[in-house]
Amino acid sequence: MSTSASSTLERQNDDVLEGLLGKVKQLRGVTTDIYDDAEAQRGILDNTVSHAFSPVLLPSKSVQGLVLTGTASLNTSHNSPSAKSHLFDVFGNRLRATSNRFSHTIVQGSRHNRLTLYIVGGFVALFILYRLLF
């Protein structure tokens, strides 16, 4: 092979290598971004879990505010039955509060909200009937 042909091939190899290096850098950047995003989401989830058992808010008799009814913390070092019972009580209180808010919305909601609920419920019922029959 002549020197001009080998130098041309060498330049082509260098160009392809530079292109490959650029793609590897892009892939590394994307991987780093994915890792950073996963760490940020993990932090959000950890924060959510730590606040999941924080003070429970239940609606008060008045519509204006909420009343603090109890607290619990997620602490794995306290696995006593009373602590677990307390966590279930807190969960029960939250579930009760959600149910109360839902029923309050249905009872006190405007006709538009009820109509929307009935329409969505009708579509869900029709879908379930369709799936059962066909």
Z-matrix of the N, CA and C atoms (Angstrom, degrees):
N
C 1 1.449
C 2 1.524 1 109.66
N 3 1.264 2 114.54 1 146.26
C 4 1.461 3 118.14 2 179.93
C 5 1.523 4 109.77 3 -82.81
N 6 1.287 5 115.20 4 161.76
C 7 1.459 6 121.00 5 -179.08
C 8 1.521 7 112.04 6 -65.89
N 9 1.317 8 117.55 7 -33.85
C 10 1.467 9 119.52 8 179.44
C 11 1.526 10 110.11 9 -68.91
N 12 1.314 11 118.26 10 -38.39
C 13 1.458 12 121.42 11 178.63
C 14 1.520 13 110.30 12 -68.79
N 15 1.326 14 116.77 13 -41.50
C 16 1.469 15 119.14 14 179.78
C 17 1.526 16 111.01 15 -68.95
N 18 1.334 17 117.20 16 -36.33
C 19 1.470 18 118.99 17 178.21
C 20 1.533 19 110.12 18 -69.23
N 21 1.340 20 117.07 19 -34.78
C 22 1.459 21 120.84 20 176.42
C 23 1.528 22 109.84 21 -64.90
N 24 1.305 23 116.82 22 -45.70
C 25 1.470 24 120.57 23 177.22
C 26 1.525 25 110.77 24 -62.97
N 27 1.306 26 117.14 25 -39.19
C 28 1.471 27 120.99 26 178.74
C 29 1.525 28 110.84 27 -63.39
N 30 1.346 29 117.38 28 -41.65
C 31 1.459 30 121.40 29 176.98
C 32 1.528 31 111.08 30 -64.74
N 33 1.324 32 116.75 31 -42.01
C 34 1.464 33 120.71 32 178.08
C 35 1.527 34 110.78 33 -62.65
N 36 1.338 35 116.07 34 -42.09
C 37 1.474 36 120.00 35 176.75
C 38 1.528 37 110.78 36 -62.44
N 39 1.319 38 116.64 37 -41.27
C 40 1.466 39 120.30 38 178.81
C 41 1.530 40 111.13 39 -64.43
N 42 1.346 41 116.12 40 -40.45
C 43 1.471 42 119.91 41 178.58
C 44 1.528 43 110.97 42 -64.43
N 45 1.334 44 115.83 43 -44.46
C 46 1.472 45 119.53 44 178.65
C 47 1.528 46 110.02 45 -64.52
N 48 1.316 47 116.69 46 -39.35
C 49 1.463 48 120.85 47 178.59
C 50 1.522 49 111.18 48 -64.64
N 51 1.317 50 117.66 49 -39.98
C 52 1.470 51 121.20 50 176.68
C 53 1.528 52 110.57 51 -63.86
N 54 1.331 53 116.03 52 -42.54
C 55 1.469 54 119.73 53 177.46
C 56 1.520 55 111.46 54 -62.14
N 57 1.330 56 115.60 55 -42.02
C 58 1.464 57 120.18 56 178.48
C 59 1.524 58 110.80 57 -65.46
N 60 1.316 59 117.38 58 -40.00
C 61 1.462 60 121.54 59 178.07
C 62 1.530 61 110.42 60 -62.85
N 63 1.325 62 117.22 61 -39.72
C 64 1.467 63 120.58 62 177.16
C 65 1.517 64 111.53 63 -63.02
N 66 1.352 65 116.74 64 -41.44
C 67 1.461 66 120.10 65 178.59
C 68 1.519 67 111.31 66 -66.52
N 69 1.323 68 117.44 67 -39.15
C 70 1.462 69 120.79 68 177.81
C 71 1.527 70 110.22 69 -63.80
N 72 1.335 71 117.75 70 -40.26
C 73 1.466 72 120.95 71 177.84
C 74 1.527 73 110.83 72 -63.97
N 75 1.356 74 116.44 73 -40.53
C 76 1.460 75 119.40 74 177.75
C 77 1.521 76 110.62 75 -64.21
N 78 1.325 77 116.60 76 -43.86
C 79 1.462 78 120.42 77 179.41
C 80 1.524 79 111.05 78 -62.89
N 81 1.315 80 116.25 79 -39.80
C 82 1.465 81 119.98 80 177.62
C 83 1.529 82 110.56 81 -64.86
N 84 1.326 83 117.13 82 -40.17
C 85 1.461 84 120.47 83 177.40
C 86 1.518 85 111.86 84 -63.16
N 87 1.333 86 116.52 85 -42.02
C 88 1.470 87 120.31 86 178.77
C 89 1.524 88 109.90 87 -65.11
N 90 1.330 89 116.21 88 -42.57
C 91 1.465 90 120.08 89 178.90
C 92 1.521 91 110.89 90 -61.83
N 93 1.309 92 116.73 91 -42.29
C 94 1.471 93 120.67 92 178.22
C 95 1.528 94 110.57 93 -64.03
N 96 1.333 95 116.68 94 -41.74
C 97 1.466 96 120.35 95 177.90
C 98 1.527 97 111.40 96 -62.97
N 99 1.335 98 116.84 97 -41.33
C 100 1.464 99 120.30 98 178.12
C 101 1.522 100 109.97 99 -63.46
N 102 1.321 101 116.97 100 -43.27
C 103 1.462 102 120.29 101 178.93
C 104 1.532 103 110.80 102 -62.05
N 105 1.324 104 116.58 103 -46.12
C 106 1.470 105 120.07 104 179.40
C 107 1.526 106 111.38 105 -61.09
N 108 1.329 107 116.33 106 -41.31
C 109 1.453 108 120.39 107 178.86
C 110 1.529 109 111.01 108 -65.49
N 111 1.336 110 116.28 109 -41.13
C 112 1.467 111 119.50 110 178.25
C 113 1.526 112 110.77 111 -63.69
N 114 1.313 113 117.50 112 -41.00
C 115 1.462 114 120.49 113 177.80
C 116 1.524 115 111.19 114 -64.87
N 117 1.325 116 116.98 115 -39.85
C 118 1.465 117 120.17 116 178.23
C 119 1.519 118 110.33 117 -64.59
N 120 1.335 119 117.30 118 -42.06
C 121 1.463 120 120.29 119 178.81
C 122 1.524 121 110.67 120 -67.48
N 123 1.320 122 117.69 121 -36.81
C 124 1.459 123 120.29 122 176.46
C 125 1.527 124 110.14 123 -61.58
N 126 1.332 125 115.76 124 -41.67
C 127 1.458 126 119.22 125 177.17
C 128 1.523 127 111.86 126 -62.45
N 129 1.325 128 116.34 127 -40.51
C 130 1.468 129 120.23 128 178.31
C 131 1.517 130 109.92 129 -64.33
N 132 1.342 131 117.12 130 -43.53
C 133 1.459 132 120.17 131 179.22
C 134 1.526 133 111.49 132 -64.65
N 135 1.338 134 116.64 133 -41.80
C 136 1.464 135 119.20 134 177.29
C 137 1.514 136 110.73 135 -61.34
N 138 1.321 137 116.03 136 -40.63
C 139 1.461 138 120.69 137 178.55
C 140 1.524 139 110.25 138 -65.56
N 141 1.328 140 116.59 139 -39.59
C 142 1.463 141 121.02 140 179.41
C 143 1.517 142 110.48 141 -64.57
N 144 1.334 143 116.67 142 -44.37
C 145 1.464 144 120.43 143 -179.77
C 146 1.524 145 110.49 144 -65.35
N 147 1.334 146 116.93 145 -40.81
C 148 1.457 147 118.58 146 -179.44
C 149 1.527 148 111.19 147 -67.25
N 150 1.338 149 116.85 148 -28.65
C 151 1.463 150 119.45 149 177.89
C 152 1.527 151 112.75 150 -91.12
N 153 1.330 152 117.05 151 -8.88
C 154 1.458 153 119.64 152 -179.05
C 155 1.519 154 111.20 153 -64.69
N 156 1.313 155 116.13 154 -29.41
C 157 1.453 156 119.64 155 -179.24
C 158 1.517 157 111.45 156 -111.69
N 159 1.326 158 116.16 157 24.97
C 160 1.448 159 121.48 158 175.39
C 161 1.525 160 108.50 159 -82.04
N 162 1.318 161 119.05 160 -171.60
C 163 1.463 162 119.90 161 -174.64
C 164 1.519 163 113.34 162 -50.92
N 165 1.310 164 114.22 163 138.61
C 166 1.463 165 121.43 164 -178.94
C 167 1.514 166 108.45 165 -92.13
N 168 1.320 167 116.24 166 132.70
C 169 1.453 168 120.82 167 179.71
C 170 1.518 169 109.09 168 -109.78
N 171 1.309 170 115.64 169 125.53
C 172 1.458 171 121.16 170 176.63
C 173 1.517 172 108.25 171 -119.62
N 174 1.326 173 116.81 172 146.48
C 175 1.462 174 118.23 173 -179.88
C 176 1.525 175 110.65 174 -64.85
N 177 1.316 176 115.68 175 139.64
C 178 1.458 177 119.69 176 177.59
C 179 1.518 178 108.97 177 -84.11
N 180 1.321 179 116.15 178 176.75
C 181 1.466 180 120.38 179 178.47
C 182 1.518 181 110.27 180 -62.11
N 183 1.331 182 116.21 181 -34.83
C 184 1.456 183 118.62 182 177.70
C 185 1.527 184 108.56 183 -85.19
N 186 1.294 185 116.39 184 155.07
C 187 1.446 186 121.92 185 -177.73
C 188 1.524 187 110.60 186 -78.75
N 189 1.327 188 118.41 187 -14.36
C 190 1.446 189 121.48 188 -170.11
C 191 1.519 190 113.52 189 -73.84
N 192 1.319 191 120.15 190 -34.81
C 193 1.452 192 118.10 191 -171.82
C 194 1.501 193 113.90 192 -140.81
N 195 1.304 194 114.19 193 -175.11
C 196 1.453 195 121.73 194 178.69
C 197 1.521 196 108.50 195 -121.13
N 198 1.315 197 116.38 196 151.83
C 199 1.446 198 121.83 197 -178.75
C 200 1.516 199 108.76 198 -111.65
N 201 1.307 200 116.45 199 135.96
C 202 1.456 201 121.70 200 176.71
C 203 1.513 202 107.99 201 -78.94
N 204 1.356 203 116.87 202 121.86
C 205 1.461 204 118.90 203 -174.16
C 206 1.511 205 113.78 204 -112.13
N 207 1.304 206 119.66 205 -18.26
C 208 1.453 207 119.53 206 -179.25
C 209 1.503 208 110.56 207 -179.22
N 210 1.325 209 114.92 208 164.08
C 211 1.453 210 119.24 209 178.05
C 212 1.511 211 108.96 210 -133.15
N 213 1.309 212 113.90 211 155.50
C 214 1.459 213 121.09 212 173.59
C 215 1.508 214 106.52 213 -155.09
N 216 1.288 215 116.06 214 152.61
C 217 1.449 216 118.64 215 176.24
C 218 1.505 217 108.91 216 -128.66
N 219 1.317 218 114.56 217 148.72
C 220 1.451 219 120.91 218 179.61
C 221 1.515 220 106.57 219 -86.87
N 222 1.315 221 116.75 220 102.28
C 223 1.446 222 121.30 221 -179.16
C 224 1.518 223 107.52 222 -132.83
N 225 1.320 224 116.64 223 113.16
C 226 1.456 225 119.98 224 -174.54
C 227 1.518 226 111.97 225 -72.12
N 228 1.334 227 118.91 226 -15.52
C 229 1.457 228 119.78 227 179.71
C 230 1.527 229 111.91 228 -77.44
N 231 1.325 230 117.02 229 -16.61
C 232 1.463 231 121.20 230 178.53
C 233 1.519 232 108.74 231 -108.43
N 234 1.315 233 116.11 232 84.57
C 235 1.453 234 120.47 233 -179.30
C 236 1.515 235 111.14 234 -103.82
N 237 1.298 236 116.42 235 30.82
C 238 1.456 237 119.67 236 -179.57
C 239 1.521 238 109.61 237 -71.93
N 240 1.318 239 117.19 238 155.36
C 241 1.466 240 119.94 239 179.26
C 242 1.526 241 112.49 240 -59.28
N 243 1.331 242 117.00 241 -35.35
C 244 1.465 243 118.10 242 -179.28
C 245 1.526 244 111.19 243 -68.46
N 246 1.347 245 117.66 244 -35.58
C 247 1.465 246 120.50 245 177.97
C 248 1.522 247 109.81 246 -67.45
N 249 1.329 248 117.01 247 -41.95
C 250 1.463 249 120.09 248 178.08
C 251 1.526 250 110.22 249 -65.35
N 252 1.318 251 116.47 250 -40.10
C 253 1.455 252 120.19 251 177.95
C 254 1.521 253 110.26 252 -61.68
N 255 1.329 254 115.42 253 -41.11
C 256 1.455 255 120.15 254 179.49
C 257 1.537 256 110.37 255 -62.95
N 258 1.350 257 117.09 256 -40.40
C 259 1.457 258 120.28 257 178.43
C 260 1.521 259 111.04 258 -63.36
N 261 1.336 260 116.45 259 -39.37
C 262 1.457 261 118.95 260 177.53
C 263 1.527 262 111.17 261 -68.54
N 264 1.331 263 116.55 262 -35.34
C 265 1.459 264 119.42 263 175.57
C 266 1.530 265 110.82 264 -62.79
N 267 1.326 266 115.66 265 -42.51
C 268 1.464 267 120.24 266 178.67
C 269 1.522 268 109.68 267 -62.64
N 270 1.331 269 116.52 268 -45.26
C 271 1.463 270 119.93 269 177.88
C 272 1.523 271 110.79 270 -60.81
N 273 1.329 272 116.27 271 -42.99
C 274 1.462 273 120.26 272 178.08
C 275 1.514 274 111.72 273 -60.96
N 276 1.334 275 116.78 274 -40.66
C 277 1.463 276 120.41 275 177.87
C 278 1.525 277 111.25 276 -63.17
N 279 1.329 278 115.84 277 -41.79
C 280 1.468 279 119.15 278 179.16
C 281 1.516 280 111.10 279 -66.07
N 282 1.330 281 116.44 280 -41.78
C 283 1.455 282 120.37 281 178.78
C 284 1.529 283 110.40 282 -63.69
N 285 1.318 284 116.90 283 -41.41
C 286 1.458 285 121.51 284 177.91
C 287 1.530 286 110.37 285 -63.25
N 288 1.340 287 116.48 286 -41.95
C 289 1.461 288 120.16 287 179.74
C 290 1.525 289 110.91 288 -64.60
N 291 1.326 290 116.65 289 -40.78
C 292 1.461 291 120.00 290 178.02
C 293 1.515 292 110.75 291 -63.84
N 294 1.330 293 115.92 292 -43.46
C 295 1.461 294 120.09 293 178.66
C 296 1.532 295 110.61 294 -62.91
N 297 1.311 296 116.35 295 -41.66
C 298 1.470 297 119.72 296 178.36
C 299 1.529 298 111.39 297 -63.16
N 300 1.342 299 117.03 298 -42.53
C 301 1.464 300 119.72 299 178.78
C 302 1.521 301 110.74 300 -64.54
N 303 1.333 302 116.60 301 -39.95
C 304 1.457 303 120.19 302 179.06
C 305 1.528 304 110.58 303 -63.20
N 306 1.332 305 116.78 304 -48.19
C 307 1.464 306 118.98 305 -179.47
C 308 1.526 307 110.63 306 -65.29
N 309 1.335 308 117.18 307 -36.31
C 310 1.463 309 120.67 308 177.24
C 311 1.533 310 110.17 309 -62.78
N 312 1.328 311 116.52 310 -40.56
C 313 1.460 312 120.53 311 178.99
C 314 1.516 313 110.84 312 -64.44
N 315 1.325 314 116.40 313 -41.36
C 316 1.468 315 119.85 314 -179.26
C 317 1.521 316 110.02 315 -68.15
N 318 1.331 317 117.35 316 -45.12
C 319 1.465 318 120.74 317 -176.71
C 320 1.522 319 111.06 318 -70.95
N 321 1.325 320 117.04 319 -45.50
C 322 1.455 321 120.99 320 -174.58
C 323 1.519 322 113.56 321 -92.91
N 324 1.325 323 117.28 322 -6.22
C 325 1.459 324 120.70 323 -176.55
C 326 1.517 325 112.14 324 -65.87
N 327 1.288 326 115.02 325 160.05
C 328 1.466 327 119.50 326 179.16
C 329 1.524 328 109.28 327 -74.87
N 330 1.308 329 115.76 328 169.35
C 331 1.468 330 120.64 329 179.24
C 332 1.522 331 110.34 330 -60.38
N 333 1.299 332 116.38 331 -34.25
C 334 1.460 333 120.18 332 -179.10
C 335 1.531 334 110.67 333 -63.19
N 336 1.321 335 115.94 334 -44.22
C 337 1.468 336 119.56 335 179.30
C 338 1.518 337 110.70 336 -64.10
N 339 1.307 338 117.18 337 -42.96
C 340 1.464 339 119.97 338 179.00
C 341 1.517 340 110.98 339 -65.22
N 342 1.310 341 116.52 340 -41.77
C 343 1.455 342 120.11 341 179.24
C 344 1.526 343 110.70 342 -62.26
N 345 1.315 344 116.63 343 -42.60
C 346 1.461 345 120.50 344 176.97
C 347 1.521 346 110.34 345 -61.16
N 348 1.321 347 117.46 346 -44.27
C 349 1.453 348 121.42 347 178.85
C 350 1.525 349 111.02 348 -61.17
N 351 1.326 350 117.05 349 -43.34
C 352 1.464 351 120.37 350 179.27
C 353 1.525 352 111.53 351 -64.64
N 354 1.316 353 116.94 352 -40.37
C 355 1.463 354 120.23 353 179.55
C 356 1.525 355 110.55 354 -65.02
N 357 1.327 356 117.02 355 -47.38
C 358 1.464 357 120.48 356 178.88
C 359 1.524 358 110.25 357 -63.17
N 360 1.315 359 116.92 358 -43.56
C 361 1.463 360 120.74 359 177.34
C 362 1.515 361 111.89 360 -61.17
N 363 1.335 362 117.32 361 -39.10
C 364 1.462 363 121.13 362 177.28
C 365 1.515 364 112.00 363 -63.35
N 366 1.333 365 116.12 364 -43.34
C 367 1.463 366 118.73 365 177.93
C 368 1.524 367 111.60 366 -64.06
N 369 1.320 368 116.79 367 -40.56
C 370 1.464 369 120.15 368 177.94
C 371 1.528 370 110.00 369 -63.32
N 372 1.315 371 117.28 370 -43.41
C 373 1.464 372 120.55 371 179.52
C 374 1.528 373 110.73 372 -64.62
N 375 1.330 374 117.51 373 -42.27
C 376 1.463 375 120.20 374 177.38
C 377 1.520 376 111.50 375 -63.55
N 378 1.311 377 117.45 376 -39.65
C 379 1.455 378 121.26 377 178.30
C 380 1.522 379 110.92 378 -63.47
N 381 1.326 380 116.79 379 -43.62
C 382 1.464 381 120.87 380 179.06
C 383 1.520 382 110.60 381 -64.40
N 384 1.332 383 117.56 382 -42.88
C 385 1.465 384 120.90 383 177.04
C 386 1.528 385 111.18 384 -62.58
N 387 1.307 386 116.32 385 -42.15
C 388 1.465 387 120.27 386 178.36
C 389 1.525 388 110.76 387 -60.47
N 390 1.343 389 116.29 388 -44.92
C 391 1.473 390 120.47 389 -179.07
C 392 1.526 391 111.24 390 -66.32
N 393 1.315 392 116.86 391 -34.96
C 394 1.459 393 119.66 392 -179.97
C 395 1.522 394 112.46 393 -73.65
N 396 1.323 395 116.93 394 -36.44
C 397 1.451 396 121.16 395 -175.83
C 398 1.517 397 113.48 396 -85.48
N 399 1.303 398 118.14 397 -31.04
C 400 1.467 399 120.15 398 -175.48
C 401 1.462 400 110.79 399 -116.13
